[in-house]
Amino acid sequence: MWRTAIQAPRSLLGSPRLPVLIALVLAGAASLQTLIYAGWRIRSVRGWEADNIARALVGGHGFSFSGDQRWLWDQWNGSETSYYPTAWADPVFTFLLAGAHWVFGEHAFAAIYALDFLCIGLVLYWSWRLAERFAGPWAGAAAIVLLAANTLLGVSVFDTINNTAFAAAAVTLGALVAVRYFERPDSQRLVQLGLYTGFMILACPVMEFFLPLLAATLLVLHWRDSRARWQRPLALLALALVVVSPWTLRNYLAFGEWVLVRDGGGQLAWDGTVGAASTFAPETTGLQLPPPWKADGPRAAIENLLDVEESYALHRYQVDAVRADPPPGYESSNEAQRDKYYMAASEAFMLREPQIAAELGVAKLEVFAMRFGKYGVIVLALAVAGAVLLRREIRSAPLTLMAAAYCAPFAVLVPYFGRYRTPIEPVLTVLAAVVLLRLVSAYAGGVLGDATQQRHAANSARMASPRGG
């Protein structure tokens, strides 16, 4: 009798349907605040850069900015009837937004909100599948609940009409495709991985930093096979570039410069290095114009940049300060050329003033960690623990490398908004959910451990099989 009573909860907790049911109920409850915010925000939401380009596309002006919106110029006095080629936004979402304007007219933003909800559903599903592969169905349930309970994450999705949710879905599926390849590295999955990685870069351009890391990891994975050692990484790169190259070619034809997907990194880097330093150490920048405001040091400068008025003042200063002492050919340069100038100026400053650059970098990474408040910090800390915990499982490498490739650039770039962190949040949450459930399984004995251990055994057997490499 007592044995039956003890086994009953174990049987219940081991049911594959129970985690799904509990996750859906808790996620639904946790999402209410996000739903309320989305319903309120739709009345006044704006589209900003991507929307300006999308409207230009619908108006027959191509992938371009209007003169009063394009960056790196005096946009405040620009003409809204003049259009200039741009690569300031990722192409996939921007074309989708243009299609929404063309099909739905004044209801385009509502259509994009519907797309956002679809993307959120896909993110939850793919996060479930990822976490469940490493620590069983309860880890999948934890990933869903952790994502749904992140209210600032929900705000970042619906605060503007942007690629936020779409990019998050693209990155989450990319993580799943990569993990599947490492579980069974055959030719079919290699083709899927290469082609999809190219699409993911078009949908979320910062993931271009993940591509070389992934290729290097394939080199390690296949090191014992002298033939696959080089063929697989090169095939991955070639397949990804097949997908990306048409847009890269478009950019070259538009600017005469090689821009893989989008530009704008130079503008963000300059803000976070030269521009920020000018507010507390102007003698180090070599700029003739005084900054629009002053800060007490690196941390204060980055914190001030998060204020809308002060960030816009620095954006104007970015243009005015260079125009006061322009390099040769600057006035006639196009968007990509100017952005490359700002990136080169940022790199030169970091080499010239490494201590200031390092202090600014730490401040920017702290802001990135705090973008979703204390909740986000806890998730990030657990994700780091999860990466350490899974370090001996080669199939976890894509998750760790993806997170590192995405987060590291924010030591240079200013993470102005929460949406800058959103695309990588599902990957961080999956790592966090895995470490949580493995800890729970370790202390809960067989109650939660049975299903998890079965899953681990199945994964181990698959990795050890001849097809698993």
C-alpha positions as CSV (number, residue, x, y, z in Angstrom):
1,M,0.0,0.0,0.0
2,W,2.7,2.5,1.0
3,R,4.8,1.5,-2.0
4,T,1.8,2.2,-4.3
5,A,1.3,5.6,-2.6
6,I,4.9,6.5,-3.2
7,Q,5.0,5.4,-6.8
8,A,1.8,7.3,-7.7
9,P,3.4,10.8,-7.7
10,R,6.5,9.4,-9.4
11,S,4.2,8.0,-12.2
12,L,2.4,11.3,-12.4
13,L,5.5,13.4,-12.6
14,G,7.0,11.1,-15.1
15,S,4.1,11.5,-17.5
16,P,5.2,13.3,-20.7
17,R,1.9,15.2,-20.8
18,L,2.1,16.7,-17.4
19,P,5.0,19.1,-18.0
20,V,3.3,20.4,-21.2
21,L,0.0,21.0,-19.3
22,I,1.7,22.7,-16.4
23,A,3.9,24.8,-18.7
24,L,1.0,26.0,-20.8
25,V,-1.1,27.0,-17.7
26,L,1.8,28.8,-16.0
27,A,2.9,30.5,-19.2
28,G,-0.6,31.6,-20.0
29,A,-0.9,33.2,-16.6
30,A,2.6,34.8,-16.8
31,S,1.8,36.2,-20.2
32,L,-1.2,38.3,-19.2
33,Q,0.9,41.4,-18.5
34,T,2.5,41.1,-21.9
35,L,-0.9,40.7,-23.5
36,I,-2.2,43.8,-21.7
37,Y,0.8,45.8,-22.7
38,A,0.5,44.7,-26.4
39,G,-3.2,45.7,-26.4
40,W,-2.4,49.1,-25.0
41,R,0.7,49.7,-27.1
42,I,-0.9,49.0,-30.5
43,R,-2.7,52.3,-30.3
44,S,0.5,54.3,-30.5
45,V,3.3,52.0,-31.7
46,R,5.8,53.3,-34.2
47,G,7.9,51.7,-36.8
48,W,11.1,53.8,-36.9
49,E,13.8,52.8,-39.4
50,A,12.5,49.5,-40.7
51,D,9.1,51.1,-41.3
52,N,10.6,54.1,-43.1
53,I,12.4,51.7,-45.5
54,A,9.3,49.5,-45.9
55,R,7.2,52.5,-46.9
56,A,9.9,53.5,-49.4
57,L,9.7,50.0,-50.9
58,V,5.9,50.2,-51.2
59,G,6.2,53.6,-52.7
60,G,8.6,52.3,-55.4
61,H,11.8,53.9,-54.1
62,G,13.6,50.7,-53.4
63,F,15.3,49.7,-50.1
64,S,16.1,53.3,-49.1
65,F,15.7,55.9,-46.4
66,S,13.9,59.2,-46.8
67,G,16.1,62.2,-46.3
68,D,14.6,63.1,-42.9
69,Q,15.3,59.6,-41.5
70,R,18.7,58.5,-42.8
71,W,21.5,58.2,-40.3
72,L,25.0,59.8,-40.4
73,W,23.5,62.9,-42.1
74,D,21.8,66.0,-40.7
75,Q,18.5,64.1,-40.8
76,W,16.8,66.8,-38.8
77,N,16.9,69.1,-41.8
78,G,16.6,66.4,-44.4
79,S,13.9,66.2,-47.1
80,E,11.1,63.6,-46.6
81,T,10.6,63.5,-50.4
82,S,14.2,62.5,-51.2
83,Y,15.3,58.8,-51.0
84,Y,18.8,57.3,-50.6
85,P,19.9,53.6,-50.7
86,T,20.4,52.1,-47.3
87,A,21.4,48.9,-45.6
88,W,20.4,50.1,-42.1
89,A,17.9,47.3,-41.5
90,D,17.9,43.5,-42.0
91,P,16.2,42.6,-45.3
92,V,13.9,39.7,-44.3
93,F,11.7,41.5,-41.7
94,T,11.8,44.8,-43.6
95,F,10.4,43.1,-46.8
96,L,7.8,41.4,-44.6
97,L,6.8,44.7,-43.2
98,A,6.6,46.2,-46.7
99,G,4.4,43.3,-47.7
100,A,2.1,44.0,-44.7
101,H,1.8,47.7,-45.8
102,W,1.0,46.6,-49.3
103,V,-1.6,44.0,-48.3
104,F,-3.2,45.4,-45.1
105,G,-2.7,49.1,-45.6
106,E,-3.5,51.0,-42.5
107,H,-3.8,47.8,-40.6
108,A,-0.2,46.8,-41.3
109,F,1.0,47.2,-37.7
110,A,-1.8,44.9,-36.5
111,A,-0.6,42.3,-39.0
112,I,2.9,42.6,-37.7
113,Y,1.6,42.2,-34.1
114,A,-0.1,39.0,-35.3
115,L,3.3,37.9,-36.8
116,D,4.9,38.7,-33.5
117,F,2.5,36.4,-31.6
118,L,3.2,33.6,-34.1
119,C,6.9,34.1,-33.6
120,I,6.5,34.0,-29.8
121,G,4.6,30.7,-30.1
122,L,7.4,29.3,-32.3
123,V,10.1,30.5,-29.8
124,L,8.3,28.8,-27.0
125,Y,7.9,25.5,-28.9
126,W,11.5,25.5,-30.2
127,S,12.9,26.4,-26.7
128,W,10.9,23.5,-25.3
129,R,12.4,21.1,-27.8
130,L,15.9,22.4,-27.1
131,A,15.8,22.2,-23.3
132,E,14.0,18.9,-23.4
133,R,16.8,17.4,-25.4
134,F,19.3,18.1,-22.6
135,A,17.4,17.6,-19.4
136,G,14.0,16.1,-20.2
137,P,10.4,17.4,-20.5
138,W,10.5,19.3,-17.3
139,A,13.4,21.3,-18.6
140,G,11.3,22.1,-21.6
141,A,8.5,23.2,-19.4
142,A,10.8,25.4,-17.3
143,A,12.1,27.1,-20.5
144,I,8.6,28.0,-21.6
145,V,7.7,29.4,-18.1
146,L,10.9,31.3,-17.7
147,L,10.4,33.0,-21.1
148,A,6.7,33.8,-20.5
149,A,7.4,35.2,-17.1
150,N,10.0,37.7,-18.5
151,T,7.7,40.7,-18.7
152,L,10.4,43.1,-20.0
153,L,11.1,40.6,-22.7
154,G,7.4,40.9,-23.7
155,V,7.6,44.7,-23.7
156,S,10.7,44.6,-25.9
157,V,8.7,42.7,-28.6
158,F,5.7,45.0,-28.7
159,D,7.3,48.3,-27.9
160,T,8.1,49.1,-31.5
161,I,7.4,47.6,-35.0
162,N,10.7,45.9,-35.4
163,N,12.3,42.6,-36.2
164,T,12.6,41.7,-32.5
165,A,10.3,38.7,-32.3
166,F,11.1,37.5,-35.8
167,A,14.8,37.6,-35.1
168,A,14.3,35.7,-31.8
169,A,12.4,33.0,-33.6
170,A,15.1,32.7,-36.3
171,V,17.9,32.4,-33.7
172,T,16.0,29.8,-31.7
173,L,15.3,27.6,-34.7
174,G,19.0,28.1,-35.7
175,A,20.1,26.8,-32.3
176,L,17.8,23.7,-32.7
177,V,19.1,23.0,-36.2
178,A,22.7,23.3,-35.0
179,V,22.2,21.0,-32.0
180,R,20.5,18.4,-34.2
181,Y,23.5,18.4,-36.5
182,F,25.9,17.9,-33.6
183,E,23.7,15.0,-32.4
184,R,23.9,13.3,-35.8
185,P,26.4,15.0,-38.1
186,D,25.3,13.6,-41.5
187,S,25.4,15.3,-44.9
188,Q,21.6,16.1,-44.9
189,R,21.8,17.9,-41.7
190,L,24.9,19.7,-42.8
191,V,23.0,21.1,-45.8
192,Q,20.2,22.2,-43.5
193,L,22.6,23.8,-41.1
194,G,24.5,25.7,-43.8
195,L,21.5,27.0,-45.6
196,Y,19.6,27.9,-42.5
197,T,22.6,29.7,-40.9
198,G,22.6,31.9,-44.0
199,F,19.0,32.7,-43.5
200,M,19.4,33.4,-39.8
201,I,22.2,35.9,-40.6
202,L,19.8,37.7,-43.0
203,A,17.1,37.7,-40.3
204,C,19.4,38.7,-37.4
205,P,22.6,40.2,-38.8
206,V,24.6,40.1,-35.6
207,M,24.7,36.3,-35.9
208,E,27.3,36.7,-38.6
209,F,29.8,36.5,-35.8
210,F,28.5,33.0,-35.0
211,L,29.2,31.6,-38.5
212,P,33.1,31.5,-38.2
213,L,32.8,30.1,-34.6
214,L,30.4,27.4,-35.8
215,A,32.8,26.5,-38.7
216,A,35.7,26.2,-36.2
217,T,33.7,23.9,-34.0
218,L,32.9,21.7,-37.0
219,L,36.6,21.5,-37.5
220,V,37.0,20.2,-33.9
221,L,34.0,17.9,-34.2
222,H,35.4,16.2,-37.3
223,W,39.1,16.4,-36.5
224,R,39.7,12.7,-36.5
225,D,38.4,12.4,-40.0
226,S,41.0,13.9,-42.3
227,R,38.5,14.3,-45.1
228,A,35.5,15.7,-43.2
229,R,37.8,17.9,-41.0
230,W,38.1,20.5,-43.8
231,Q,35.2,19.6,-46.1
232,R,32.4,20.1,-43.5
233,P,33.5,23.6,-42.3
234,L,34.1,24.8,-45.8
235,A,30.8,23.4,-47.0
236,L,29.0,25.1,-44.1
237,L,30.6,28.5,-45.0
238,A,29.8,28.0,-48.7
239,L,26.1,27.1,-48.1
240,A,25.6,30.0,-45.8
241,L,27.2,32.4,-48.2
242,V,25.0,31.1,-51.0
243,V,22.0,32.4,-49.1
244,V,23.6,35.6,-48.0
245,S,25.5,36.6,-51.1
246,P,22.6,38.0,-53.2
247,W,22.0,40.6,-50.6
248,T,25.7,41.3,-50.1
249,L,25.9,41.8,-53.9
250,R,23.0,44.2,-53.8
251,N,24.8,46.2,-51.1
252,Y,28.0,46.3,-53.2
253,L,26.1,47.6,-56.2
254,A,24.4,50.2,-54.1
255,F,27.5,51.5,-52.2
256,G,30.6,50.2,-53.9
257,E,31.5,48.6,-50.5
258,W,31.2,45.1,-49.1
259,V,28.5,45.0,-46.5
260,L,27.6,41.5,-45.7
261,V,24.0,42.2,-44.5
262,R,23.6,45.6,-42.9
263,D,25.6,48.6,-41.7
264,G,25.2,50.8,-38.6
265,G,27.7,49.1,-36.4
266,G,30.1,52.0,-36.9
267,Q,27.5,54.4,-35.6
268,L,26.8,52.3,-32.5
269,A,30.5,51.7,-31.9
270,W,31.4,55.4,-32.2
271,D,28.6,56.3,-29.7
272,G,30.0,53.8,-27.2
273,T,33.7,54.7,-27.6
274,V,34.6,58.1,-29.1
275,G,31.3,59.8,-28.4
276,A,31.0,58.5,-24.8
277,A,34.6,59.4,-24.1
278,S,34.2,62.9,-25.3
279,T,31.8,63.6,-22.4
280,F,34.4,62.9,-19.7
281,A,37.8,62.8,-21.4
282,P,37.4,65.1,-24.5
283,E,41.2,65.5,-24.8
284,T,41.5,61.8,-25.8
285,T,39.2,62.0,-28.8
286,G,40.8,64.7,-31.0
287,L,37.4,66.2,-31.8
288,Q,37.2,70.0,-32.3
289,L,33.6,70.5,-31.1
290,P,32.8,70.2,-27.4
291,P,30.3,67.4,-26.5
292,P,26.6,68.3,-26.0
293,W,26.8,67.2,-22.3
294,K,29.3,66.1,-19.7
295,A,29.6,62.9,-17.6
296,D,31.6,62.1,-14.5
297,G,33.2,59.0,-16.0
298,P,32.7,55.9,-18.2
299,R,29.8,54.4,-16.3
300,A,28.0,57.7,-16.1
301,A,28.5,58.3,-19.8
302,I,26.9,55.0,-20.8
303,E,24.0,55.5,-18.3
304,N,23.4,59.0,-19.8
305,L,23.3,57.5,-23.3
306,L,20.2,55.5,-22.2
307,D,18.3,58.7,-21.8
308,V,16.5,59.5,-25.1
309,E,17.2,63.2,-25.1
310,E,20.9,62.8,-24.4
311,S,21.4,59.9,-26.8
312,Y,19.8,62.0,-29.6
313,A,22.0,64.9,-28.7
314,L,25.1,62.7,-29.1
315,H,23.7,61.4,-32.4
316,R,23.7,65.0,-33.7
317,Y,27.1,65.6,-32.2
318,Q,28.3,62.5,-34.1
319,V,27.5,64.1,-37.4
320,D,28.5,67.7,-36.5
321,A,31.8,66.8,-34.9
322,V,33.1,65.0,-38.0
323,R,31.7,67.6,-40.4
324,A,33.7,70.2,-38.4
325,D,36.9,68.5,-39.4
326,P,35.9,66.0,-42.2
327,P,38.4,63.5,-43.6
328,P,39.0,63.7,-47.4
329,G,36.0,62.7,-49.4
330,Y,33.7,62.6,-46.4
331,E,31.1,65.0,-47.8
332,S,30.6,62.9,-51.0
333,S,30.7,59.5,-49.2
334,N,27.6,57.2,-49.0
335,E,26.1,55.5,-46.0
336,A,28.3,52.4,-46.0
337,Q,31.5,54.5,-46.5
338,R,30.5,56.8,-43.6
339,D,29.7,54.0,-41.3
340,K,33.1,52.4,-42.1
341,Y,34.7,55.6,-41.2
342,Y,33.0,55.7,-37.8
343,M,34.0,52.1,-37.2
344,A,37.6,52.8,-38.1
345,A,37.6,55.8,-35.8
346,S,36.2,53.7,-33.0
347,E,38.8,51.0,-33.5
348,A,41.6,53.6,-33.6
349,F,40.4,55.1,-30.3
350,M,40.2,51.7,-28.6
351,L,43.8,51.0,-29.6
352,R,44.9,54.4,-28.6
353,E,43.1,54.5,-25.2
354,P,42.7,50.9,-24.1
355,Q,42.0,51.6,-20.5
356,I,39.1,54.0,-21.2
357,A,37.8,51.6,-23.9
358,A,37.9,48.7,-21.3
359,E,36.1,50.7,-18.7
360,L,33.4,51.7,-21.2
361,G,33.2,48.1,-22.3
362,V,32.5,46.9,-18.8
363,A,29.8,49.5,-18.4
364,K,28.1,48.5,-21.6
365,L,28.1,44.8,-20.7
366,E,26.6,45.7,-17.3
367,V,23.8,47.6,-19.1
368,F,23.3,44.6,-21.5
369,A,23.1,42.3,-18.5
370,M,20.5,44.6,-16.8
371,R,18.3,45.2,-19.8
372,F,15.6,42.9,-18.4
373,G,16.2,43.9,-14.8
374,K,17.2,41.6,-12.0
375,Y,15.2,38.8,-13.6
376,G,17.4,39.0,-16.7
377,V,20.6,39.0,-14.6
378,I,19.5,35.8,-12.9
379,V,18.7,34.2,-16.3
380,L,22.1,35.3,-17.6
381,A,23.9,33.9,-14.6
382,L,22.1,30.6,-14.8
383,A,22.9,30.5,-18.6
384,V,26.6,30.8,-17.8
385,A,26.3,28.0,-15.3
386,G,24.4,26.0,-17.9
387,A,27.2,26.5,-20.4
388,V,29.8,25.4,-17.9
389,L,27.6,22.4,-16.9
390,L,27.2,21.2,-20.5
391,R,30.8,22.0,-21.6
392,R,31.7,18.3,-22.0
393,E,28.7,17.6,-24.3
394,I,29.8,18.7,-27.8
395,R,26.2,19.1,-28.9
396,S,25.8,22.0,-26.5
397,A,28.6,23.9,-28.2
398,P,26.2,25.8,-30.6
399,L,24.2,27.2,-27.7
400,T,27.3,28.5,-25.9
401,L,29.0,29.8,-29.0
402,M,25.7,31.5,-30.2
403,A,25.3,33.2,-26.9
404,A,29.0,34.3,-26.8
405,A,28.9,35.6,-30.4
406,Y,25.8,37.6,-29.8
407,C,26.7,39.1,-26.4
408,A,30.4,39.9,-26.9
409,P,29.9,42.8,-29.5
410,F,28.1,44.8,-26.8
411,A,31.4,45.5,-25.1
412,V,31.8,47.9,-28.0
413,L,28.2,48.7,-29.2
414,V,25.8,50.6,-27.0
415,P,22.8,48.3,-26.0
416,Y,20.3,51.2,-26.1
417,F,17.1,49.1,-25.8
418,G,15.9,45.8,-24.4
419,R,15.1,44.6,-27.9
420,Y,18.9,44.5,-28.5
421,R,19.1,41.5,-26.2
422,T,15.8,39.8,-27.1
423,P,16.9,37.6,-30.0
424,I,19.4,35.7,-27.8
425,E,17.2,35.5,-24.8
426,P,15.6,32.1,-25.7
427,V,19.1,30.5,-26.0
428,L,20.1,32.0,-22.6
429,T,16.8,30.7,-21.1
430,V,17.3,27.2,-22.5
431,L,20.7,27.0,-20.8
432,A,19.2,28.4,-17.6
433,A,16.4,25.9,-17.7
434,V,18.8,23.0,-18.2
435,V,20.9,23.8,-15.2
436,L,17.8,24.4,-13.1
437,L,16.3,21.0,-13.9
438,R,19.5,19.1,-13.6
439,L,19.9,20.6,-10.1
440,V,16.4,19.7,-9.2
441,S,16.8,16.2,-10.6
442,A,19.9,15.7,-8.5
443,Y,18.1,16.6,-5.3
444,A,14.7,15.1,-6.2
445,G,16.0,11.6,-6.6
446,G,13.9,9.5,-8.9
447,V,10.7,11.7,-8.8
448,L,11.8,14.1,-11.6
449,G,14.9,12.2,-12.4
450,D,13.4,9.1,-14.1
451,A,12.2,10.8,-17.3
452,T,15.3,13.0,-17.4
453,Q,17.6,10.1,-17.1
454,Q,15.8,8.2,-19.8
455,R,16.2,11.1,-22.1
456,H,19.9,11.4,-21.3
457,A,20.4,7.7,-22.0
458,A,18.6,8.0,-25.3
459,N,20.7,11.0,-26.3
460,S,23.9,9.2,-25.3
461,A,23.0,6.2,-27.3
462,R,22.3,8.3,-30.3
463,M,25.6,10.2,-30.0
464,A,27.5,6.9,-29.6
465,S,25.9,5.2,-32.7
466,P,27.8,5.0,-36.0
467,R,25.5,7.5,-37.6
468,G,26.0,9.9,-34.7
469,G,29.7,10.4,-35.6
